[in-house]
Amino acid sequence: MTRFIMLGGFLGAGKTTLISKLARRFQTDGKHVCVVTNDQAAGLVDTELLKSEGLDVNEVAGSCFCCNFTGLADAMAEFDTRQRPDVILAEPVGSCTDLIATIAMPMMERMGERFVHSPYAVVLKPSHTLRILSGGKAGFSPQAEYIFRKQLEESEMIVVNRIDELTEEQIASLKTYLDEQYPGRRVICVSARTGENVEELHEALLTTASPRESMMEVDYDVYAEGEAELGWLNATVEFAAGQEFSLDDLTVQTVNAIRQQLADVDAEPAHLKILCSSTNGVSVANLVSSDTDTMLSVASGVSVTQTKMIVNARVCMAPESLQPIVAAVLEKIAEGVSAELQIEQIEAFRPGRPEPTYRVALG
């Protein structure tokens, strides 16, 4: 049987980096590992990054897993045409919840003989989590906070990521808040970036999901409002210059330039991720909130004259306002390195109302 591992969590929690680390760990056990990524539109940084690391990846684009259950099933079945996976790691859209009722349970009913399900783990971004669980403001509406809290409610395991960025006191506070507000969940604190405690998470994911006697209640009106609060943007562009420029500098400078423009209009980023690739290197930079630093999560260390850039932005603002901001920044960045800019694709939108293909009701 194939082990199915779904890692949920809000935008910017670091799920992709963690999936990469877990995939490598399972490979050391001799397992064939495949990954399914998910986004509301094509052109996903996560897919390109994981592929660049040599992983076998399929992408379900255009809607979330729950609203395109057939697409998810087809993506997993396609792996079998090449080599049957021992482990499938699935990364749902970061603004999705109710995944046990709409993905895990329908899979068990329709394909139960093919898969063993690991406990559903939700990955947390500390910067927002500390503010929300302590009763503070996280830059989002109550509707978006509703999604975040529902993700925690349906979890069987909670993974606090980025602990390398936290003090011992902050980690202790997070554990206390989680134990008080979401008791009964196993909490594992990790750093996907450094690999700290990933072994503990790997061992935990080798266990089997506990049976569910009931499904949590979800107000799909509030859920839809929370998703629609964010403007989503995916863009793919190319830079071609007459002289070399640092790939890593270009990636970080672009994130910082967009960050500054968002700060100027008081728009909170849920996640901004940029990947630049060339024939001899890949560079990735991330921004996960307005009060954290831009991080160069993957460094290429190379200088190039051409690069393909993928931009994924999830921001608390109208998409029709987000797109011109990003487009203007890209033009300015191109001027800065004396490069010609070619926009292959740019799309800004709000996610539509979630309409699950299936939803299992128990209890």
N, C-alpha and C positions, 0 to 999 in steps of 0.2 A: 504493500500500500504506500501511497505517497503521503508524506506529512505536509499538511496545509497550515501555514503560519501567517496570520494576518496581524500586521502592526498598524494600529490606528493612532490618532493623535492630531492635535490642531496644527495648522500651518506653521512651519518654522521650528517644529520640535526636534528636527534632526533625524527623521525616520530613514531617509535615504542613506545617510552615512552609517547608521546603525545596521541597516539591511546589508550593506556592503561588508561590514565587519562580520556579521553573522554568516553571510554566505561563505566567506573565506573559512570561518571556523567549521562549518559543516563540511566543506571540501576537504579539510584536514582529516575528517573521519572517513574519507573516501566516498562521500555522497555526491550525486549529481544534483546540482542546485539550479533552479530556474526562478526568475523574478517576474512578477506582473505589476506594472505601474499603471497609474490611473490619473486622468485629468479631464477637465471639462472641455478642453480643446487640444488640438495637435500641437507639437512643438514643445515637448517637455524636457527641461534640463535633466531631470532625474534619469530618464530613459537613456539619453546620450551619455551621461556620466557613467552609469552602470555598464553600458555596452563598451565604453572605452576601457573599462577595467576587465574586459574579457568575459563578462557574465552573459548568460543566455536570458534575454529579456524580451517580453512581449508587452505592448502598451494597449490599454483600453482607453481610447480617447473619444471625446464628444459628450460624455456623460459619466456619472459616477457608477461604481460597480453595481450598487443596488438598483439603479434605474436601467442598467444594461446587463442583467444577469447572464443573458445569452452570450454577450460579448466576452464576459469573464470566463464562462465555461468554454467558449471557442478558443480563447487565448491559452487556457490551460491544456486543452485537448491538442492544440497545435504542437506543443512541446513534444508530445508522444510521437509525432511524425519524424522527429530527429533522434531523440533518446529519451526514454521515459524518465522523468525526474524522480529522485528520492525525496526531495524537499522542494516545495513551492513557497516562496516568500511573496506575500501580496501587500502592496502599499496603497490603501484607498485614498481618495481625495481628503485633504486635511480639514475640510469643512463638513464632513459627513458624520452622521451618527446613526443609531438604530441598525447597526451592521450585523448583530447576532440574528435578529428577526428577519432581515432581508438578504443576508448572504450565507452566514454559517448554517442556520437551520434549513433553508432551502437546499443547500448543498448536501446536508446530511440526508434529507428526504429523497433527493433525486440521484445523488451520486455517492451515497454513503459507503458502498462497498469498495470504492476506489481510494478514499481518503481517510486519514486519521487527523483530527483537528487538535492542534495545540491550544493551550489557554489563550483567550483573546487578550492581547497586551496593548495598552494605550501608553504612548510615549508623551511625556510632558516637556514643555519649554519653561524653564524655571522663571524667566523674567516676567511672563504673564501670569504664571500659576501663583507665584507668591502674592502678586497684587490682587488677584481675584479671590483666592482662598482667605486672605486676610481682610477682605471686605473693601479693598481699595478699587481704584479705577484702572482698567487695563487698556483704555483707548478705544474700546468697542462698546456697542450697545448692549442692553440687557438681552436682546435676542441672540446676538453672537455668543454672549456668555452662556446662554441657555444651551447652545450646541456643545460648548466646551464641557459644561457640567454633565450633560447627557453622555458624552463620551466616557467620562469617568464613571458614571453610574453603571454603564453596561460592561465595564471592564472586569476581567477576572484577575488581571495583573496590571500594576501601574509601574511604568519605567520612568524614573526621573533622570533625564539626560542632561548633559553639559555640566556635570558636577565639578569638572575641572575649573569652571568659572565661578563656583560658589565657595563661600566660607563654610566651616563646620557648623557655625551657628545657623546659617541659612538652610543647610541641609537638614538640620534638626528641626527647624521650624516647619519646613515642608513636610517632613514625616509626621509631625504632630498634627498639622492641618488635615492631612490625608487620612490619618487614623481617626480623627474626630468626625470628619465630614463624609468619609467613604470607608467605613470600617469593613474589615473582613477581606480586603484585597492584599495580596502579597505585593510589597513595594520593593523594587530593586533600583538602586542608584548606580548609574553608569556614566561613563564618558565615551561616546562613540568615537570622538576624535583621538583620544589617547588609548582606548581599548580597556580602560579600567572597569573591572567587574563584568565585562562582556561574557566571560566564561560562566559566571553565575547565571546570567540571563540565558545563555545557550543551554545549560543544564535544565533550567526551569521550563524551557520551551520543548524539551524532550518528553515532558509529561503530557497527559491527555486532558482536554477541556472537560470541565465538570458539567454534568447534565443540568439543563435549565428547566425549572418547573413552571416558570412564567416569563413573559416578555415585559420589558419596561414600557410604560406608557409614554408616548411622544406626541406632542402637539405639533402637527405638521404645518400649521399656519405660522407658529412662532419659528419653527425650524426654517421654513422658506424665507421668512423675513430676515433671519440671521444670515443665511447664505447670500441673500440679495443685497445685504449691506455692503459687501465687498465688491470693489471693481477688480476684475481679473484682466490681465494682459499677457499675451504670449506673442513674442516677436522673434523672427529669425532674420539676421542681416549679415552682410559681408563687408569687411574693410579691406581695401587694397591700397598700399602706400608705395612710394618710390624708394623709401629707406626703411630700415628695420626699426621696430618699436618693441618694447617689453610686453609680452603677452599678459603677464601677471599685473603690471602697472595699468594696462588698458582695462582689465577686468575690474580691478579695485576702483579705479578712477570713475568708471561708469556707474558702479553702485553708489559711490559717494556723491556723484553729481545728481543722480536721481534722488538720493536721500535728502540732499539739501533742498531740492525743489519741493519735495513733499513736506519738509519741515516748514518751508515758507508759507504753505497754505494749510498748515496744521492738519495734515492727513497722516494717520497712523498706519505704518506698514505692518501687515500680518506676516508677510514674507516677501523678500526680494532676492532672487537668485539669478546669477548670470554665469553662463559657461562660454568660454572662448576656446576654440579648437583649431589646430593646424596639423600639418602632417607629422610634426615632431613633438607635439605636446598638447596638454589640456589644462586649462586654468578655470577654477570655479571660485566665485566670491558670493557671500551671503550677508543679508541683513534681516534680522528676525524681529526687531522692534526699534522704536525710536530712541530708546535709552540704552541700547547695547551697541558695541562697536561693529563695524564692518569686519567680516572675517574672510581671509583668503583660505578657504577650506581645502583646495587642491592647488598646489603651486606647480607651474610648468618649468620655471627657470630658463625659459628660452626667449629669444628675440626673433621676430618674424616680420615679413612684409605683407602677409595676408592672413586673415582669420575669419572664421565663421563664428558669429555670436548668437546665442539664444538667450532671450530675456524672459523670465517669468516673474510677474509682479502681482501680488495680492494686497490690495490697499483699501483702507476705509475711505473711499471716495467714489464719485460717479465715474464709470468707465469712459464716458465722453470727455471728462476732464483729465483722466489719467493718460490717455493715448497721446494727446499733443505734448504733454510734459515729457514723456519718454522719447517721442520722436525728436523733439527739440534738443534733448540731451545727446542723443545719438549723433545728430548733425554736428553739435559742438565738439564732441569727442573726436569725431572724424577730422574736423578741422585742426584739432590739437596735434594730431599725428600726421597731418598732411595726407590723409587717405581719402580715397573715393568710397562713398557709402552707397551700398545697394541694399534696399529693403526687399527681401524675398517675401516676407509675410508679416503682417502685424494685425492683431485682432484684440479688441477690448470689449468686454461684455459683463453682464451680471448672470450668475447661474440661474437657470429656470427652477421652477418649483420641483422638489423631489417627488417623483412618482415611481415607487419601487415596482419592479417586475413581479416580485412575490413578497409577501410578508406573512410569516408564520405567527399565529396567535396561540399562546398557551395560557392556561390558567384563567 
